[in-house]
Amino acid sequence: MDAEELLRRYASGERDFWGVNLSGADLSGANLYAADLNNAELSCANLNDATLFFASLSDANLSSASLVQANLNCAELSCANLSNADLCGAELNSAELSCANLSDAELLCAHLMHVKLNSANLSNAKLARASLWKANLTKSNLQNADLTNANLAEANLTEADLTNADLTNTNLGGADLTNARLDNANITGTILDSLPLNNGRFKNLKIDNIITWEHLSFRSKTEVKIAEELDKRDLLFFPNSAARLTTKKGRENKEPDFLVCYKTTKGFKWAILEVDGFYHTPERRVEEQERERDFERNGVRVYRFGAKKCYQETNKVVDEFLELLENQN
């Protein structure tokens, strides 16, 4: 079967093209909505601007295929071979790519929101400026991947391997990095509000925007000033460390800015001092309120203070925080 015959049969209503061999075929701009192309041989095929919305391509061979700006939203691509494929600007929102091979693939500016890439191979993939908001990348291989300026906000990167990955200016706000590996990764300019900086899981991180004080890591000078003030008062505190707790979803890791223990007149009390930095955006307020409720359901109250006040009136902020603990029920 050649490309012309495939398109003719598709136009007549046929959708089952399981195992078809169209290696090197020109299908640019083709409409193959909801077509069954499972196990198809499409290596080196030209699928630029093609419509593959809801198409089934499980176990298909798309190695070295060109899918520039193709529409693959909601497509089924589990276990597909997309190594060396060109997917620049492609739409892959809500697509299923579990266990797919995307090694050395070009995904610049691709749209991958809500995509399932768990256990996928993305080693050496180029994902600069790609949108991976709320993507599932559990146990994925992202070794040596280029994720500069990518949006990975709220992505699930549990047990992902980001060894040697370039995460320069990447948005990891709200991402789950539980047990992820970031050895030798470059996180210069990265938004890291959910990355537990002081849990010792990472080696040789390349960081320009992280400040070290007393062998602890902080995201800003403001956080360092709070730490210094807590230290002056001989308080027990845990900065930027992962906490294991029960949420509505089950057991999860959450990272507070400062978990503090204070001896009040009524005994020892624990609370969280949160610095509202640049990554605490209005868009994330609902999510952060739920996060606060998670901590409170586990017996720890969260108190927020503006970053400007924390920097300019550090003593006053800590005084207010300790007074709140003193009066806490």
Residue, then its C-alpha position, 0 to 999 in steps of 0.5 A: m500500500d502506498a500513501e495515495e491508496l491509504l488516503r483513498r481508502y480512508a476517504s471511503g470510510e476505512r479506518d483499520f490500517w494495522g501493520v501497514n508499511l508506509s516507510g518514507a511515504d509522503l503524508s504531509g497535511a493528511n487527515l487521518y483522524a482516529a485511524d488505526l495505525n497500530n504496529a505501522e511502519l512509518s519510519c522516515a515518513n513525512l507527516n508534517d501538519a498531518t491530523l492524527f487526532f485520536a489516532s492509534l499508533s501503539d508499537a508503530n515505528l516512526s523513527s526519523a519521521s517528520l511530524v512538524q506541527a502535526n496534530l497528535n492530541c489524544a493519540e495512542l502512541s504507547c511503546a511507539n518508536l519515535s527515536n530521531a523523529d522531528l516533532c517541533g511544534a507538534e500538538l501532543n496534548s493528552a496523548e498516551l506515550s507510555c514506554a515510547n522511545l523518543s530518544d534524540a527526538e526534536l520536540l522544540c516548542a511542542h505542546l505536551m500538556h497532560v501527556k502520559l510519558n511514564s517510563a518513556n525514553l527521552s534521552n538526548a531529546k530536545l525539548a527546549r520551550a516545550s510545554l509539559w504542564k501536568a505531564n506524567l513523566t514517572k520513571s522516564n529517562l531524560q538523561n542529557a535532555d535539553l529542557t531549557n525554558a520548558n514548562l514542567a509546572e505541576a509535572n509528575l517526575t517521580e523517579a525520573d532520571l534527569t542526569n546531565a539534563d539541561l534545565t536552564n530557566t525551566n519552570l518546575g513549579g509544583a512539579d513532583l520530583t520524588n526520588a528523581r535523579l538530577d546528578n550533574a543537571n543544570i538548573t540555572g535560573t530554574i523555578l524550584d519551589s517543589l525541589p527539596l534542596n537539602n535532602g542530599r539526593f543530587k550530586n554536582l548540580k549546576i546551580d547559579n541561583i541557589i545560595t548556600w549558607e551554613h552548608l544549606s541551600f536556599r532560593s533567595k537572600t530573603e530565605v537566608k535572612i530568615a534562616e539567620e534570624l531563626d538561627k540567632r534565636d537558637l530555634l530548631f528549624f528545617p529549611n527547604s526539606a521534603a516532608r512526608l504526609t497524608t493528603k487526599k491523594g494518599r501519601e505524598n512529599k511536600e516541601p515547606d520553606f521553614l518547618v520550625c519548632y518553638k518552645t512556647t509557654k504551653g509546650f513545644k509547637w511546630a509550624i511552617l513559615e512560608v516566604d511568598g516569593f516570585y513563584h507564589t503566583p495568584e494562579r497557583r493560590v488555590e493549589e497552595q491553599e490545598r497544600e496548606r490544608d494538607f499540612e494542617r490536617n497533619g497537625v502543622r499550621v502554615y503562616r505566610f509572609g510577603a517576601k519584601k517584608c521578610y527581607q526588610e523586616t526580618n526581625k519583625v516577621v520572626d517576632e510575629f511568627l513566634e507570637l502566632l505559635e504562642n497563641q496557636n491552639 
